[in-house]
Amino acid sequence: MRFFIIIIILLLLIYAGITVYSFIEAHILKISHAVLKRSATKKNDTDEINKLPGCLFDVDDPKKLKDIKNTKILFISDLHAEFCFIPAENVIKVIREAEVDAVIFGGDICNNAKRYMKGISYLLKIKDACDELKIPFIGTTGNHDIFLDNGQIKQAGFTDLREGQVIVRDVLISGVNDTGKKKRIWDDNPVTDTKGLTHLLVSHNPDWLLEAAKKSELDNVDHMLSGHIHGGQFRFPFRIEINVIRKDRLPRRKVIEGVFDGAGITFFISRGIGCVLIPFRLGSYPEITVVEIEAKN
């Protein structure tokens, strides 16, 4: 009986330790630098999707990135504002110090539409900083944003890619809508003419890649930015979150976070900065990323 009680106490201590650690982890921001190069894979062929080593780096000082000559975009995704513990001021500091050319938001303003103003307030701080620096603030919607109407989304202050494309230096930026999980509709590639520019497409859910490839819609796409998966918010043994809870397809192929090459494009999947459902992360720190897009020539 005594042995059984000791085991129970030990298990409770382990559980408490994991809970405290995962709550603390949700408060620690990681800054990364992703490099998107030209793809080495065949267009619209999703059989081969490879994680690219040497294309994603941790950043201890964003000022070190300011001298990069290629197009630089700060990418933030999955705000989930009720459970985001990263102050907007921390994001703005990176925007300023890295001297980026634009900021892109990858969707999911909040968890609950009734509390959407917390997300709006957060994003408006970023918009004000972008306006001051005279750089575009661009965004698209995530699956949690289906509960918000267009008027509410407009309050966030970003240029909505559902309404058209934006050109930043030598990069044409487009985006596709996320219609939610239950009755998902995969939007078509919105760009017919890239005008000779590098085409960067933003899709909250990276599974869009698989659907677009089926329709041979990736011919004019060079790169993609996505979020949605949170890097596997809880990295339990046996990949329980990915294999049991999530229904997304790329994560089951171990395409979860980082820089990848597949279907003729290179793409980056962010871990995002907020938490979905509960305010914890385990093995997947919140992340914002300075994305460098190498010039075609």
Secondary structure as UniProt FT lines:
FT   HELIX           2..25
FT   TURN            26..27
FT   STRAND          30..36
FT   TURN            43..44
FT   STRAND          49..51
FT   TURN            53..54
FT   STRAND          56..58
FT   HELIX           62..65
FT   TURN            66..67
FT   STRAND          71..76
FT   HELIX           81..83
FT   HELIX           88..98
FT   STRAND          102..105
FT   HELIX           113..115
FT   HELIX           116..133
FT   STRAND          137..139
FT   HELIX           143..147
FT   HELIX           150..154
FT   TURN            155..156
FT   STRAND          159..160
FT   HELIX           161..163
FT   STRAND          166..168
FT   TURN            169..170
FT   STRAND          171..176
FT   TURN            182..183
FT   TURN            195..196
FT   STRAND          198..203
FT   TURN            206..207
FT   HELIX           208..214
FT   TURN            215..216
FT   TURN            219..220
FT   STRAND          223..226
FT   TURN            230..232
FT   HELIX           237..239
FT   HELIX           241..245
FT   HELIX           250..253
FT   STRAND          258..262
FT   TURN            263..264
FT   STRAND          265..269
FT   STRAND          287..293
//
